[in-house]
Amino acid sequence: MSQRNDRAELARAVMELIEQGHRRISRRLDLTRVRVLGLVAAQGPLRPSAIAAELGLTASATSRHLTALEQAGQIAVAADPHDSRTFLVTPTERGRAEIDTTVRAGAAVFAEVVADWPDEDVVKATELVTRLNQAWAERGEGTTAQPGPRWRRGRQGEGNRDASG
């Protein structure tokens, strides 16, 4: 097989892995909400605009998830001392516990998936996936990805409209 086909096969395999994981996990929980909570737990306190930018969410989607997380007692909001038009989001102890539980549950399920793999295969897969993640991070967003929400992508070439809103 040519090098080009090998890379295409790798891309398909990775996308299938992501899809299968997403499909199985999303049956049990709201993945976007988990991503929001995880980001706040890792980097908080954060403004909603920073959360939206980091996760590629719209302002309304971010607001919806923050409202649900606040109602569940998993985040707390406080006035932003530097900007009275917005607020800061921090995780609560309940929120941190939820992230810990979710990570442990995900790790346990994944361990079951590879339970029959030889240790050498697990080590090699870990090395390769880590290398893939590092290469992805070094590349950043990439030059071929279209920025912004999906609904706005088709309009980006139409004149000089403000894409920040």
Buried (B, 14 or more C-beta within 10 A) or exposed (E): EEEEEEEEEEEEEEEEEEEEBEEEBEEEEBEBBBBBBBBBBEEBBBBBEBBBEBBEBBEEBBBBBBEBBBEBEBBBBEEBEEEEEBBBBBBBEEBBEBBEEBEEEBEEEEEEEEEEEEEEEEEEEEEEEEEEEEEEEEEEEEEEEEEEBEEBEEEEEEEEEEEEE
